[in-house]
């Protein structure tokens, strides 16, 4: 008989069973897992030592547990909020509501941290959560210290209470008031047992009873022996609830091995023959089958949980690989690696479509808000003017709220960035798992697990050992290729890459007009187009290069290389056409304001230089970008394809000629403000420049052309030759010829109109003023028409000096040549000169000659000499030998000197600076 069955040891045995101890003097603390997993058993054990009155108190305590909810602390353990409930709970709150809300309290056993954070702190910032965690740790440390202090302070009370309890217990045993003595009724019980025994001896077979006792004892032994298997369902559920999947899988594999041993499918060296014959019957095996069926249901549920986790696209690749291995360990019927690949493929393609649709919706909304319903040269020119001013800045980093067109371009750039970021986020992990799947990495792990249990062979493990399904291998490569192709297709569809050439249609004036691609904003200027297309293709190149680094198999990468080439060709074409289009209307940006750094030209040339240089540089960046490179900065060293060089070169030249053509309309058409709101401020900057005078516009344009010829065109040509490594000397000479022709047109028109005024004055004074050159008396003064002609030149001098001083010598020299020619033509029409007429004509021509001596050219000098000869030839022969001719010439010289002195102030502008300073000092 077992020692614990004797009456004197019954009490000790009860204590050992209650506390699940092996000895009354244990040397170490052992957690009782059985009691934790079986609350009913704990309840029964507690009732063995419970007084009937205590049972009543227990029932009362349960009924009052709901009232305890009213005094539970609802403060926020993180210290962020004063209470975890937005609305304070009243005493009349429904009990079910209190129970539900009490699960959010940290003191509750059903407290779930994830649910707590989702419901209470769903709007709390990350920094506040970090501070809350710090406060919670400090509070826990403080409470632990308080608990230690409490134990230290009350340890003597605990020892006293323990001694008192032992004393009471010994006294109860001495008075036989214990369970083993039946609380004083043991004698009666023994008498009754004796009577019952005698009755059983008479009426019941002792052998049958003995067999039943042995059967029960055997069952208890089985329960104790295979306690792990019986507790397996509850332990699995608890591990799943706590998301301890590794623990659940370890317990499952252990239980699976034990179940196989009990079924006889696996031989175990740890089970002896005695153990095998120790009472495991078919009935026991049926019980084990039922337990394993329950375990299988729980495992199926765990598999579903892991599959849902596997379908979560945002989990890291390492976590997903671990989940796949978990599913292999659980003997799932579905291949988890293939399940993940398929779900990732469907998610990636779907997310790319959703992201693309959201980007398109945002772009269309911004275009509608822009209120541009039709193309407008004025709107595009205003936008171009703003964009040129922003070139020194980083246009893509400006505040887009101020510029609606930049918002549209930023949205277009974000479309490519979002698609590229999505591809770079998902494709490398997808391809890495695909390679692991193709190389049989997971199949090898499954085979390795099967090797540890060679006699257990599941259908899934047999399938893996046969080899990888080549159809799935091809499917992996196909899915990777389709992801890449969908990315390329979405980019291609938006930027209309399938249209190789930009369409052209006839305008109302008969000229060709380009139909720009639909992705461009309606009135997009070439600077924004160049800036953002360069940015977009750079992002695209970075994405393609990063994808190339993962070494995709088959033809997957070829789609990206083709996309890159098509995009480069399209973008170069679009930049060039926008470049040419804006050059045709670039003259509208002329504000007729002198450049602060060079007062001889207007700000138009500075804008044109910046615009032309920026477009050419952007076209170079796009054309030189490569599809595959380790470093984007090395792209500048690449050789550009000849077709791109030729295309950019044509746009470079065409835009220059278009700009020069626009100067004709700019000069000969009255000024129209581009933006009325800025005109008042611009008028203040112009000061004395009369922009509505065609003469002023011509002079400024001629000055601009002169600067273009001497500086701007040479710089632009040199930059283009250096970047594209081509020679353009012939093109440069052609451009110079065009500029010279325009200069001849503008300057010739100005000189022609001014010369006409002087010609009318000269002809009127010489031929139609009533002067009889053959009989007029000796000269007394210079005729008024000479003063009038010279004053006209003074007005011309004043006009030119106010806008383009450097043109004064050129203009006055040309006007002097024409005026001398007009004088020559007029004097040739005079038949005879008398003494007075000859002296008067000589006086006036010499007066003009000396007054304008600074501007006398060789051609003018020859013409003046011809005038003298004409006068001499037409002088009356009868008066040629007069004796007083020399004295009269002396008188004319004196008169000339007097006239020069008397008009020195009026014609001071014709003197050189040093002569002008001397004259001002003398006066």
Beta strands, then each sheet from edge to edge (+ up, - down):
strand 1: 503-506
strand 2: 512-515
strand 3: 594-595
strand 4: 598-602
sheet 1: 1+ 2-
sheet 2: 3+ 4-
end
